[in-house]
Amino acid sequence: MHRWMLGAYIALSGAGLAMAEDEPPVRNFTTYQPTVRPVRIDTNEAPVIDGKLDEAMWSKSAEVTEFYQVEPNVGPPSVETRVYFAYDENNLYVGIYAQDDMPEAILASVLERDGEIWRDDMFRFYIDPFNTGTSGFGFDINALGARTERLIRYGQAPVDAWNIIWDADSVLTEDGWTAEISLPFRSLSFDPASDGWGLMMTREHAHANEEIRWAGIDQSVNKFAFARPGYIQGIQDINKGKGFDVQLQAGLAGNRRWAQPRDDDLTIEPSANISYKFTPSLTGLLTLNTDFSDTPLDDRQINTGRFSLFFPETRDFFLQDAALFEFAGQTFAGAPNGQPFFSRRIGIVNGQSVKVDAGLKLSGEINGIEIGVLSAQTGSTGSIGSQNLSVARATVDVLDQSRVGFIATNGDPTGLSDNTLAGADFSYRVPSFFGGGRMQADVFYQRTFSSTLEDDDSFGAKFDYPNDKWAWSLEARQIGEDFAPALGFVNRPGTRTFSADWHRRFRQSGGHFRWWQFGTSHEYITDLDGNAETTVNSLVLNANTIWTDDLTFTASQNEEHINTPFFLPGRLVVPVGVYDNNGVKFRVQSSYVRSWGTTSEIEFKDFYGGDSKRYDFNVNFRPNPHVDLKAGYKREDISVPSGNVSVQIGSLETVFNVSTDLSVTTQTQYDNISNSLSFFGRVNWELRPQTEVFFSLGHGAYIEGDDFRRNFRSVQTSAVLRFGNTFRF
């Protein structure tokens, strides 16, 4: 069908919709769950994925037109959204027509694959093939055709580092934008016997600060959740392929250590990832000589506290399955003290990289049990011998949107002990509680068995009421003194923690604010004998403007009991004593709809008998879709009785997007405590959905003193050129 014919079709359909809007359907959104049944087409009718809805098959596809505004208010949307569904034996096809009354204002600023496309006018297509009500797969595309795929788990922040083979594109039009998605069935895990899949569709009408949904029409329902999904039904007789994928990579790696005498080496680094679907819902993966050359730099941190820092996982190989191993409702964000499994323990020992020679993964569902198994064989380095490190996780759905889970780990990356962990958790979800609000609860127990420590345990419970108008949470947990999961993360053992927080949100129908809220948070930490260690009570005021700027003010009362002296940067000692570290903090996160923005914090507080002034400024500038610049500067001026120190960290990140398939990224970081400078640059070129070329360059140096030219000392330079291709059978 010619484009003018499709335009006429859309116009006539729009007229029909306008007539229907005279008498809008009456919906009970607490029970509303729409359904769509894609139309089957022949393989020779498949569309060319160019973002243009100009193929004849779209006119006979199943059409979805009933969308609702959720933000800033629940009601009819200000613009039309139409989504078309069809499938053949190989692929599911989704067509999107996003009408806009102000096409010149459409936000289309991101070209990078797996970039921050949530900034833009975009569309989210999320499916739950196992009808768990809690987890699934997400596919995002913006008005420029930039795309990303995501793992969705328990309504938490999605895991963006998950990657599969699929295709999509978008084009801007005179009255909005259109997009096409081709999703191969062989790229997905699903239950072929299921009558349908859970489906969530969300359009971000960004320049109007409007969120539009097909299902889950409730401001308290997380946009990344399947609490009240719609359904896609009727997909039958499809080709799932043999389920056999082979990804082969060949890399040329060069490395120079600049210390005298110089040490240069040049090696060829082949690697392979071989996956096989034992069933449509169960996948095995074998990795050989795993390649981590594309891993970005960790965000630089300087410890100004008394507990070890948490560095999040950044390696794609582990991020792709991270959600499977989350335990007791906790994600891997923040610093989850007491986590049973943390993938950075594999391949990183005492801050040093260790080769992963081989790894085996098993993930998916079998007989109603969701499983995740990972076993890695690491190489030897220095005094550390080769180790086998393993984790297994299983969960079973019970009741309605709840589940019981088990986890076990074995191995010690350092090789210093025999270490095993076993644990169990129960996650209870109620989609409608107290007049429609959501409620969730998590309880857990875990125990470690070590050859060098006494066996010990950790347990706790958390209750959440995470809703829009009212929200509150209660949590209690205990971590034993000898609880030490060698493959987990514990930075404060021998403690009991009690915490609570709540907030009340007030939505505004006019003025400069969409909503504002106030609340309090409380944390009380003791040792196992009940002696106080930390007390924190905070008052939090938060407001969100009509432009989606976010403003937060926090006033905190903090009492710290120091029983063992510790050192701050600069070897400043904090002696035994009781300290009142009270303070205030102001944070601003500007709207992403502008070409520039900032996320910045200023904090002033009493600090271990002295004071601390902390400044954290991050500026982002995106003048066009091809350029994205980010600069950060962190400074903390500490004055305590033992002396003064100023901690400073600077960073610069640049992204140059040639197209949606080709990007150049650089990262540079420096801090004045270690005096170290790190640089990492990479080029990603996706020749087609199954083929990529990658180049990276890394450099480390020390700058000791104010004279840059005289005090710049190179430490190491590395470069990698890698070619990869995936063969599908």
DONU-958130 format. One line per 3 residues: number of its first residue (from 1); for each residue x, y, z of C-alpha. Coordinates in nm, 3 decimals. Layout:
<pts>
NUM) X Y Z ~ ...;
</pts>
This chain:
<pts>
1) 0.000 0.000 0.000 ~ 0.133 0.340 -0.097 ~ 0.210 0.589 0.177;
4) -0.077 0.816 0.069 ~ -0.316 0.525 0.105 ~ -0.189 0.451 0.454;
7) -0.218 0.819 0.541 ~ -0.580 0.820 0.424 ~ -0.645 0.505 0.624;
10) -0.498 0.665 0.936 ~ -0.697 0.984 0.879 ~ -1.025 0.796 0.841;
13) -0.944 0.587 1.144 ~ -0.867 0.904 1.336 ~ -1.207 1.043 1.240;
16) -1.364 0.726 1.370 ~ -1.172 0.764 1.692 ~ -1.281 1.124 1.728;
19) -1.644 1.011 1.700 ~ -1.582 0.743 1.957 ~ -1.433 0.997 2.196;
22) -1.772 1.168 2.215 ~ -1.873 0.871 2.428 ~ -1.552 0.732 2.582;
25) -1.572 0.381 2.720 ~ -1.626 0.350 3.091 ~ -1.338 0.149 3.237;
28) -1.265 0.011 3.578 ~ -0.887 0.042 3.562 ~ -0.834 -0.179 3.866;
31) -0.958 -0.476 3.659 ~ -0.900 -0.349 3.302 ~ -0.680 -0.586 3.100;
34) -0.708 -0.533 2.720 ~ -0.620 -0.801 2.466 ~ -0.477 -0.797 2.112;
37) -0.461 -1.088 1.865 ~ -0.195 -1.039 1.593 ~ -0.292 -1.125 1.236;
40) -0.103 -1.406 1.065 ~ 0.068 -1.312 0.736 ~ 0.272 -1.502 0.481;
43) 0.648 -1.479 0.501 ~ 0.660 -1.305 0.161 ~ 0.443 -1.026 0.307;
46) 0.697 -0.940 0.577 ~ 0.774 -0.568 0.598 ~ 1.107 -0.405 0.526;
49) 1.213 -0.265 0.864 ~ 1.273 0.098 0.772 ~ 1.027 0.267 1.008;
52) 0.780 0.345 0.724 ~ 0.436 0.189 0.753 ~ 0.402 0.165 0.376;
55) 0.355 -0.212 0.330 ~ 0.012 -0.354 0.249 ~ 0.027 -0.597 0.543;
58) -0.009 -0.315 0.796 ~ -0.360 -0.234 0.668 ~ -0.483 -0.581 0.760;
61) -0.292 -0.610 1.086 ~ -0.456 -0.608 1.428 ~ -0.489 -0.249 1.544;
64) -0.475 -0.106 1.897 ~ -0.602 0.249 1.947 ~ -0.728 0.271 2.305;
67) -0.454 0.441 2.504 ~ -0.478 0.652 2.819 ~ -0.274 0.927 2.973;
70) -0.122 0.828 3.309 ~ 0.110 1.123 3.368 ~ 0.061 1.399 3.461;
73) -0.304 1.297 3.505 ~ -0.513 0.989 3.439 ~ -0.745 1.048 3.147;
76) -0.762 1.076 2.767 ~ -0.429 1.141 2.592 ~ -0.356 1.465 2.410;
79) -0.235 1.278 2.099 ~ -0.329 0.963 1.907 ~ -0.128 0.644 1.930;
82) -0.190 0.343 1.705 ~ -0.008 0.013 1.723 ~ -0.037 -0.265 1.461;
85) 0.038 -0.634 1.519 ~ 0.113 -0.913 1.274 ~ 0.329 -1.224 1.264;
88) 0.458 -1.492 1.032 ~ 0.627 -1.818 1.117 ~ 0.955 -1.644 1.205;
91) 0.884 -1.303 1.355 ~ 0.640 -1.086 1.545 ~ 0.591 -0.748 1.372;
94) 0.486 -0.431 1.553 ~ 0.405 -0.106 1.375 ~ 0.372 0.223 1.565;
97) 0.202 0.544 1.457 ~ 0.269 0.825 1.708 ~ 0.069 1.131 1.609;
100) 0.190 1.467 1.737 ~ 0.025 1.810 1.711 ~ 0.369 1.975 1.735;
103) 0.598 1.759 1.520 ~ 0.864 2.029 1.519 ~ 0.892 1.993 1.899;
106) 0.942 1.614 1.903 ~ 1.238 1.525 2.123 ~ 1.473 1.316 1.911;
109) 1.822 1.355 2.051 ~ 1.965 1.004 2.101 ~ 2.114 0.793 1.822;
112) 2.323 0.554 2.031 ~ 2.227 0.186 2.050 ~ 2.150 0.108 2.416;
115) 2.175 0.479 2.490 ~ 1.956 0.701 2.707 ~ 1.659 0.691 2.475;
118) 1.425 0.741 2.770 ~ 1.509 1.110 2.729 ~ 1.321 1.122 2.399;
121) 0.979 1.073 2.249 ~ 0.976 0.696 2.250 ~ 0.773 0.376 2.267;
124) 0.808 0.082 2.509 ~ 0.695 -0.268 2.413 ~ 0.723 -0.513 2.706;
127) 0.619 -0.880 2.704 ~ 0.585 -1.141 2.979 ~ 0.594 -1.473 2.785;
130) 0.550 -1.688 3.098 ~ 0.268 -1.478 3.245 ~ 0.457 -1.438 3.570;
133) 0.307 -1.099 3.641 ~ 0.651 -0.992 3.758 ~ 0.916 -1.032 3.486;
136) 0.970 -1.027 3.112 ~ 1.150 -0.864 2.820 ~ 1.144 -0.500 2.713;
139) 1.204 -0.335 2.376 ~ 1.239 0.043 2.351 ~ 1.263 0.259 2.039;
142) 1.272 0.637 2.002 ~ 1.169 0.864 1.717 ~ 1.515 0.840 1.554;
145) 1.524 0.460 1.551 ~ 1.769 0.420 1.840 ~ 1.677 0.112 2.036;
148) 1.755 -0.094 2.341 ~ 1.639 -0.423 2.490 ~ 1.586 -0.478 2.861;
151) 1.524 -0.746 3.121 ~ 1.229 -0.664 3.346 ~ 1.224 -0.806 3.700;
154) 0.978 -0.749 3.984 ~ 0.897 -0.392 3.886 ~ 1.254 -0.282 3.958;
157) 1.475 -0.076 3.733 ~ 1.532 -0.274 3.411 ~ 1.862 -0.445 3.329;
160) 1.976 -0.265 3.013 ~ 2.284 -0.473 2.935 ~ 2.080 -0.767 2.806;
163) 2.122 -0.814 2.430 ~ 1.945 -1.026 2.169 ~ 1.905 -1.018 1.791;
166) 1.610 -0.806 1.673 ~ 1.548 -0.522 1.431 ~ 1.368 -0.188 1.447;
169) 1.366 0.156 1.288 ~ 1.176 0.486 1.304 ~ 1.114 0.790 1.084;
172) 0.989 1.139 1.158 ~ 0.678 1.241 0.962 ~ 0.478 1.556 0.901;
175) 0.237 1.469 1.183 ~ 0.455 1.275 1.427 ~ 0.666 0.966 1.383;
178) 0.630 0.600 1.290 ~ 0.829 0.289 1.376 ~ 0.855 -0.079 1.286;
181) 0.977 -0.367 1.502 ~ 1.070 -0.718 1.392 ~ 1.114 -0.958 1.682;
184) 1.240 -1.309 1.594 ~ 1.068 -1.584 1.792 ~ 1.397 -1.770 1.814;
187) 1.541 -1.477 2.012 ~ 1.290 -1.525 2.294 ~ 1.228 -1.775 2.569;
190) 0.860 -1.856 2.611 ~ 0.611 -2.127 2.695 ~ 0.471 -2.257 2.364;
193) 0.171 -2.407 2.544 ~ 0.067 -2.071 2.689 ~ -0.258 -1.917 2.566;
196) -0.104 -1.572 2.564 ~ 0.168 -1.341 2.690 ~ 0.146 -1.046 2.924;
199) 0.189 -0.719 2.735 ~ 0.259 -0.362 2.842 ~ 0.287 -0.071 2.597;
202) 0.390 0.278 2.696 ~ 0.445 0.588 2.486 ~ 0.659 0.866 2.630;
205) 0.532 1.190 2.476 ~ 0.842 1.356 2.614 ~ 0.823 1.714 2.491;
208) 0.475 1.740 2.644 ~ 0.586 1.557 2.964 ~ 0.310 1.304 2.903;
211) 0.311 0.929 2.966 ~ 0.056 0.724 2.772 ~ -0.024 0.356 2.836;
214) -0.232 0.076 2.693 ~ -0.269 -0.115 3.021 ~ -0.178 -0.062 3.386;
217) -0.370 0.267 3.393 ~ -0.268 0.369 3.742 ~ -0.007 0.619 3.859;
220) 0.096 0.383 4.138 ~ 0.172 0.099 3.892 ~ 0.538 0.094 3.796;
223) 0.579 0.145 3.421 ~ 0.836 -0.137 3.424 ~ 0.603 -0.385 3.592;
226) 0.341 -0.636 3.481 ~ 0.109 -0.580 3.778 ~ -0.196 -0.509 3.557;
229) -0.091 -0.605 3.206 ~ -0.284 -0.653 2.886 ~ -0.240 -0.968 2.681;
232) -0.125 -1.069 2.335 ~ -0.294 -1.392 2.224 ~ -0.339 -1.623 1.928;
235) 0.023 -1.671 1.813 ~ 0.045 -2.028 1.679 ~ 0.254 -2.256 1.456;
238) 0.574 -2.054 1.462 ~ 0.934 -2.144 1.378 ~ 1.148 -2.140 1.687;
241) 1.451 -2.260 1.492 ~ 1.686 -2.524 1.627 ~ 1.771 -2.291 1.914;
244) 2.143 -2.307 1.839 ~ 2.345 -1.981 1.826 ~ 2.722 -1.954 1.792;
247) 2.885 -1.616 1.855 ~ 3.250 -1.614 1.747 ~ 3.484 -1.328 1.825;
250) 3.843 -1.269 1.724 ~ 4.041 -0.995 1.892 ~ 4.387 -0.850 1.844;
253) 4.507 -0.716 2.180 ~ 4.812 -0.499 2.239 ~ 4.948 -0.393 2.577;
256) 5.237 -0.173 2.691 ~ 5.359 -0.130 3.049 ~ 5.559 0.192 3.058;
259) 5.779 0.117 3.359 ~ 6.143 0.065 3.271 ~ 6.226 -0.167 3.115;
262) 5.918 -0.140 2.897 ~ 5.708 -0.450 2.852 ~ 5.511 -0.487 2.528;
265) 5.296 -0.774 2.415 ~ 5.065 -0.844 2.122 ~ 4.824 -1.136 2.132;
268) 4.535 -1.281 1.939 ~ 4.238 -1.333 2.170 ~ 3.964 -1.558 2.030;
271) 3.647 -1.611 2.229 ~ 3.316 -1.784 2.179 ~ 2.966 -1.789 2.322;
274) 2.762 -2.094 2.229 ~ 2.395 -2.105 2.330 ~ 2.137 -2.375 2.288;
277) 1.766 -2.378 2.372 ~ 1.700 -2.716 2.530 ~ 1.334 -2.613 2.526;
280) 1.168 -2.289 2.410 ~ 1.191 -2.174 2.773 ~ 1.530 -2.313 2.883;
283) 1.863 -2.192 2.741 ~ 2.217 -2.307 2.804 ~ 2.525 -2.095 2.732;
286) 2.889 -2.198 2.710 ~ 3.146 -1.920 2.706 ~ 3.514 -1.975 2.626;
289) 3.790 -1.724 2.698 ~ 3.530 -1.460 2.786 ~ 3.605 -1.116 2.640;
292) 3.557 -0.815 2.873 ~ 3.738 -0.561 2.656 ~ 3.423 -0.352 2.606;
295) 3.367 -0.299 2.980 ~ 3.349 0.075 3.066 ~ 3.539 0.234 3.352;
298) 3.397 0.214 3.700 ~ 3.278 0.550 3.829 ~ 3.567 0.681 4.039;
301) 3.498 0.672 4.416 ~ 3.702 0.785 4.717 ~ 3.610 0.631 5.052;
304) 3.534 0.898 5.313 ~ 3.354 0.653 5.543 ~ 3.445 0.350 5.752;
307) 3.299 0.071 5.539 ~ 3.415 -0.070 5.207 ~ 3.272 0.083 4.890;
310) 3.036 -0.090 4.650 ~ 3.118 -0.089 4.279 ~ 2.831 -0.205 4.056;
313) 2.872 -0.467 3.786 ~ 2.956 -0.321 3.443 ~ 3.045 -0.634 3.239;
316) 2.780 -0.731 2.985 ~ 2.835 -1.105 3.026 ~ 2.723 -1.091 3.390;
319) 2.470 -0.810 3.358 ~ 2.263 -1.008 3.109 ~ 2.165 -1.257 3.377;
322) 2.194 -1.038 3.685 ~ 1.821 -1.023 3.748 ~ 1.799 -1.403 3.781;
325) 2.017 -1.395 4.091 ~ 1.857 -1.106 4.276 ~ 1.752 -1.218 4.624;
328) 1.489 -1.109 4.875 ~ 1.355 -0.828 4.658 ~ 1.693 -0.647 4.649;
331) 1.850 -0.529 4.327 ~ 2.222 -0.488 4.274 ~ 2.190 -0.111 4.279;
334) 2.324 0.088 4.571 ~ 2.521 -0.100 4.837 ~ 2.318 -0.407 4.931;
337) 2.495 -0.519 5.251 ~ 2.441 -0.892 5.294 ~ 2.384 -0.990 4.930;
340) 2.445 -1.366 4.882 ~ 2.578 -1.328 4.527 ~ 2.762 -1.046 4.357;
343) 2.903 -1.124 4.013 ~ 3.202 -0.886 4.049 ~ 3.356 -1.150 4.272;
346) 3.409 -1.353 3.954 ~ 3.701 -1.233 3.744 ~ 3.802 -0.953 3.984;
349) 4.012 -1.032 4.294 ~ 4.137 -0.754 4.520 ~ 4.074 -0.504 4.241;
352) 4.275 -0.701 3.985 ~ 4.131 -0.866 3.673 ~ 4.148 -1.244 3.657;
355) 4.088 -1.430 3.330 ~ 3.761 -1.625 3.298 ~ 3.873 -1.926 3.096;
358) 3.529 -2.080 3.062 ~ 3.179 -2.044 3.195 ~ 2.852 -2.230 3.179;
361) 2.508 -2.078 3.221 ~ 2.163 -2.228 3.236 ~ 1.863 -1.998 3.250;
364) 1.491 -2.011 3.191 ~ 1.201 -2.220 3.312 ~ 1.143 -2.591 3.346;
367) 0.822 -2.745 3.480 ~ 0.713 -2.412 3.626 ~ 1.047 -2.351 3.803;
370) 1.256 -2.051 3.698 ~ 1.625 -2.133 3.724 ~ 1.957 -1.958 3.688;
373) 2.285 -2.147 3.710 ~ 2.633 -2.003 3.655 ~ 2.963 -2.187 3.686;
376) 3.288 -2.014 3.594 ~ 3.645 -2.142 3.578 ~ 3.892 -1.862 3.639;
379) 4.257 -1.865 3.545 ~ 4.553 -1.835 3.780 ~ 4.732 -1.509 3.851;
382) 5.012 -1.432 4.093 ~ 4.955 -1.628 4.415 ~ 4.594 -1.711 4.325;
385) 4.533 -2.043 4.156 ~ 4.259 -2.141 3.917 ~ 3.918 -2.151 4.083;
388) 3.574 -2.291 4.006 ~ 3.301 -2.051 4.120 ~ 2.934 -2.139 4.102;
391) 2.590 -2.005 4.188 ~ 2.245 -2.158 4.146 ~ 1.909 -1.986 4.188;
394) 1.556 -2.131 4.159 ~ 1.216 -1.965 4.207 ~ 0.863 -2.100 4.195;
397) 0.548 -1.893 4.148 ~ 0.295 -1.932 4.426 ~ -0.035 -1.765 4.504;
400) -0.096 -1.458 4.284 ~ 0.223 -1.282 4.169 ~ 0.427 -1.424 4.457;
403) 0.718 -1.663 4.461 ~ 0.944 -1.882 4.673 ~ 1.312 -1.894 4.590;
406) 1.635 -2.073 4.680 ~ 1.998 -1.979 4.621 ~ 2.333 -2.153 4.668;
409) 2.691 -2.045 4.597 ~ 3.020 -2.233 4.615 ~ 3.380 -2.120 4.587;
412) 3.618 -1.850 4.704 ~ 3.777 -1.628 4.435 ~ 4.087 -1.579 4.652;
415) 4.137 -1.953 4.700 ~ 4.187 -1.896 5.075 ~ 3.889 -2.098 5.196;
418) 3.621 -2.349 5.115 ~ 3.310 -2.135 5.112 ~ 2.946 -2.224 5.053;
421) 2.620 -2.035 5.098 ~ 2.258 -2.155 5.104 ~ 1.952 -1.937 5.134;
424) 1.578 -1.914 5.080 ~ 1.341 -1.622 5.027 ~ 0.969 -1.557 4.986;
427) 0.834 -1.261 4.790 ~ 0.468 -1.182 4.843 ~ 0.290 -0.942 4.606;
430) -0.064 -0.808 4.639 ~ -0.168 -0.606 4.329 ~ -0.471 -0.451 4.501;
433) -0.443 -0.367 4.870 ~ -0.623 -0.104 5.077 ~ -0.848 0.027 4.803;
436) -0.634 -0.063 4.505 ~ -0.283 0.010 4.628 ~ 0.000 -0.237 4.581;
439) 0.172 -0.415 4.867 ~ 0.477 -0.635 4.865 ~ 0.671 -0.821 5.132;
442) 1.000 -1.013 5.130 ~ 1.144 -1.246 5.392 ~ 1.472 -1.434 5.368;
445) 1.722 -1.657 5.546 ~ 2.076 -1.744 5.436 ~ 2.376 -1.916 5.594;
448) 2.745 -1.940 5.506 ~ 2.972 -2.239 5.563 ~ 3.343 -2.158 5.567;
451) 3.663 -2.350 5.642 ~ 3.818 -2.040 5.802 ~ 3.521 -1.896 5.996;
454) 3.237 -2.024 6.206 ~ 2.916 -2.100 6.019 ~ 2.682 -1.803 6.051;
457) 2.358 -1.665 5.912 ~ 2.168 -1.361 5.797 ~ 1.792 -1.309 5.789;
460) 1.534 -1.036 5.760 ~ 1.202 -0.909 5.633 ~ 1.078 -0.603 5.445;
463) 0.728 -0.470 5.385 ~ 0.656 -0.214 5.113 ~ 0.348 -0.013 5.024;
466) 0.492 0.163 4.711 ~ 0.202 0.371 4.587 ~ 0.158 0.716 4.447;
469) -0.042 0.900 4.713 ~ 0.090 0.716 5.017 ~ 0.405 0.505 5.034;
472) 0.578 0.342 5.326 ~ 0.823 0.064 5.403 ~ 0.947 -0.127 5.709;
475) 1.257 -0.345 5.720 ~ 1.451 -0.547 5.976 ~ 1.760 -0.758 5.906;
478) 2.046 -0.924 6.092 ~ 2.389 -1.011 5.958 ~ 2.600 -1.243 6.170;
481) 2.955 -1.158 6.272 ~ 3.094 -1.451 6.070 ~ 2.844 -1.433 5.785;
484) 3.087 -1.415 5.493 ~ 2.967 -1.519 5.146 ~ 3.283 -1.532 4.936;
487) 3.073 -1.473 4.623 ~ 2.853 -1.210 4.786 ~ 2.884 -0.860 4.928;
490) 2.905 -0.780 5.299 ~ 3.063 -0.458 5.425 ~ 2.908 -0.440 5.772;
493) 2.875 -0.778 5.947 ~ 2.767 -0.833 6.305 ~ 2.478 -0.587 6.288;
496) 2.103 -0.556 6.324 ~ 1.931 -0.296 6.109 ~ 1.584 -0.152 6.157;
499) 1.454 0.100 5.905 ~ 1.130 0.272 5.811 ~ 1.024 0.544 5.572;
502) 0.704 0.701 5.439 ~ 0.590 0.981 5.215 ~ 0.269 1.159 5.120;
505) 0.241 1.292 4.763 ~ 0.015 1.578 4.658 ~ -0.059 1.613 4.287;
508) -0.126 1.957 4.142 ~ -0.372 2.039 3.865 ~ -0.215 2.373 3.781;
511) 0.079 2.599 3.856 ~ 0.446 2.514 3.819 ~ 0.447 2.173 3.989;
514) 0.313 1.832 3.885 ~ 0.341 1.711 4.243 ~ 0.520 1.764 4.570;
517) 0.567 1.533 4.865 ~ 0.708 1.515 5.212 ~ 0.810 1.228 5.433;
520) 1.060 1.094 5.680 ~ 1.309 0.808 5.686 ~ 1.462 0.635 5.987;
523) 1.745 0.386 6.034 ~ 1.872 0.231 6.355 ~ 2.173 -0.004 6.351;
526) 2.304 -0.195 6.652 ~ 2.560 -0.466 6.715 ~ 2.439 -0.816 6.798;
529) 2.428 -0.728 7.168 ~ 2.188 -0.441 7.104 ~ 2.442 -0.159 7.145;
532) 2.371 0.139 6.921 ~ 2.610 0.197 6.631 ~ 2.423 0.426 6.389;
535) 2.105 0.631 6.415 ~ 1.971 0.833 6.122 ~ 1.646 1.032 6.114;
538) 1.570 1.239 5.806 ~ 1.305 1.480 5.684 ~ 1.266 1.478 5.306;
541) 1.086 1.739 5.091 ~ 1.056 1.668 4.721 ~ 0.891 1.847 4.428;
544) 0.855 1.772 4.056 ~ 0.791 2.062 3.818 ~ 0.568 2.063 3.512;
547) 0.893 2.050 3.312 ~ 0.987 1.730 3.512 ~ 1.268 1.897 3.705;
550) 1.313 1.723 4.039 ~ 1.406 1.913 4.355 ~ 1.486 1.746 4.687;
553) 1.576 1.887 5.029 ~ 1.689 1.658 5.311 ~ 1.763 1.743 5.673;
556) 1.922 1.460 5.872 ~ 2.010 1.382 6.232 ~ 2.288 1.123 6.243;
559) 2.458 0.975 6.549 ~ 2.762 0.748 6.500 ~ 2.922 0.534 6.771;
562) 3.286 0.466 6.677 ~ 3.432 0.176 6.875 ~ 3.746 0.127 6.664;
565) 3.952 0.416 6.520 ~ 3.961 0.446 6.141 ~ 4.133 0.666 5.886;
568) 3.991 0.917 5.641 ~ 4.177 1.012 5.321 ~ 4.503 1.187 5.399;
571) 4.557 0.951 5.695 ~ 4.330 1.162 5.916 ~ 4.233 0.952 6.216;
574) 3.884 0.939 6.365 ~ 3.921 0.823 6.727 ~ 3.680 0.625 6.942;
577) 3.378 0.830 7.046 ~ 3.016 0.927 6.981 ~ 2.965 1.181 6.703;
580) 2.668 1.386 6.586 ~ 2.695 1.409 6.205 ~ 2.386 1.624 6.146;
583) 2.341 1.802 5.818 ~ 2.134 1.924 5.525 ~ 2.142 1.831 5.157;
586) 1.989 1.987 4.847 ~ 1.964 1.796 4.518 ~ 1.842 1.908 4.178;
589) 1.790 1.689 3.872 ~ 1.689 1.896 3.575 ~ 1.450 1.781 3.306;
592) 1.585 1.566 3.027 ~ 1.370 1.742 2.769 ~ 1.632 2.017 2.732;
595) 1.955 1.996 2.537 ~ 2.142 2.064 2.861 ~ 2.087 1.943 3.211;
598) 2.239 1.879 3.549 ~ 2.218 1.641 3.840 ~ 2.385 1.812 4.132;
601) 2.403 1.790 4.511 ~ 2.530 2.017 4.785 ~ 2.562 1.884 5.140;
604) 2.679 2.049 5.463 ~ 2.709 1.847 5.781 ~ 2.887 1.800 6.109;
607) 3.149 1.531 6.062 ~ 3.330 1.337 6.336 ~ 3.398 1.636 6.556;
610) 3.448 1.871 6.263 ~ 3.256 1.941 5.946 ~ 3.220 1.835 5.583;
613) 3.119 2.036 5.278 ~ 3.039 1.819 4.976 ~ 2.970 1.938 4.620;
616) 2.871 1.702 4.340 ~ 2.808 1.867 4.002 ~ 2.724 1.675 3.685;
619) 2.644 1.859 3.362 ~ 2.511 1.709 3.042 ~ 2.505 1.883 2.704;
622) 2.343 1.730 2.398 ~ 2.336 1.992 2.120 ~ 2.221 1.741 1.855;
625) 2.162 1.366 1.821 ~ 2.523 1.308 1.722 ~ 2.696 1.461 2.024;
628) 2.653 1.393 2.395 ~ 2.891 1.549 2.647 ~ 2.896 1.481 3.022;
631) 3.124 1.646 3.275 ~ 3.138 1.578 3.647 ~ 3.317 1.734 3.941;
634) 3.299 1.604 4.296 ~ 3.460 1.776 4.592 ~ 3.443 1.713 4.964;
637) 3.624 1.944 5.203 ~ 3.672 1.767 5.536 ~ 3.791 1.934 5.855;
640) 3.831 1.714 6.165 ~ 4.040 1.755 6.484 ~ 4.327 1.551 6.331;
643) 4.355 1.773 6.022 ~ 4.202 1.881 5.691 ~ 4.171 1.719 5.350;
646) 4.006 1.806 5.021 ~ 3.890 1.511 4.808 ~ 3.835 1.589 4.438;
649) 3.723 1.376 4.144 ~ 3.684 1.497 3.788 ~ 3.532 1.311 3.494;
652) 3.451 1.371 3.129 ~ 3.249 1.145 2.900 ~ 3.189 1.203 2.530;
655) 2.964 1.016 2.292 ~ 2.973 1.074 1.915 ~ 2.698 0.894 1.726;
658) 2.757 0.863 1.355 ~ 2.435 0.662 1.319 ~ 2.221 0.426 1.523;
661) 2.474 0.153 1.442 ~ 2.805 0.338 1.484 ~ 2.921 0.528 1.791;
664) 3.245 0.651 1.949 ~ 3.262 0.683 2.329 ~ 3.536 0.814 2.560;
667) 3.571 0.826 2.939 ~ 3.832 1.019 3.136 ~ 3.861 1.027 3.518;
670) 4.106 1.173 3.772 ~ 4.122 1.210 4.149 ~ 4.367 1.398 4.370;
673) 4.400 1.123 4.634 ~ 4.544 0.847 4.417 ~ 4.672 1.105 4.162;
676) 4.571 0.859 3.892 ~ 4.420 0.938 3.552 ~ 4.224 0.681 3.353;
679) 4.115 0.699 2.992 ~ 3.896 0.456 2.801 ~ 3.771 0.495 2.447;
682) 3.571 0.259 2.230 ~ 3.417 0.236 1.886 ~ 3.109 0.018 1.833;
685) 2.990 -0.060 1.483 ~ 2.697 -0.295 1.433 ~ 2.722 -0.387 1.067;
688) 2.394 -0.576 1.089 ~ 2.193 -0.729 1.377 ~ 2.427 -1.030 1.391;
691) 2.765 -0.871 1.315 ~ 2.976 -0.610 1.499 ~ 3.321 -0.450 1.495;
694) 3.469 -0.315 1.819 ~ 3.781 -0.114 1.899 ~ 3.895 0.004 2.241;
697) 4.188 0.204 2.375 ~ 4.274 0.237 2.743 ~ 4.545 0.438 2.917;
700) 4.641 0.479 3.281 ~ 4.878 0.739 3.427 ~ 4.982 0.921 3.745;
703) 4.996 1.298 3.781 ~ 5.182 1.380 4.101 ~ 5.204 1.757 4.140;
706) 5.070 2.071 3.978 ~ 5.305 2.074 3.680 ~ 5.124 1.848 3.432;
709) 5.405 1.813 3.178 ~ 5.676 1.732 3.431 ~ 5.468 1.506 3.654;
712) 5.269 1.306 3.401 ~ 5.383 0.944 3.423 ~ 5.226 0.679 3.200;
715) 5.162 0.340 3.358 ~ 4.990 0.122 3.101 ~ 4.831 0.141 2.756;
718) 4.610 -0.126 2.601 ~ 4.425 -0.156 2.272 ~ 4.184 -0.417 2.134;
721) 4.042 -0.466 1.785 ~ 3.762 -0.722 1.780 ~ 3.533 -0.868 1.515;
724) 3.228 -1.075 1.609 ~ 2.953 -1.259 1.425 ~ 2.660 -1.468 1.541;
727) 2.555 -1.774 1.343 ~ 2.196 -1.889 1.397 ~ 2.063 -2.237 1.332;
</pts>
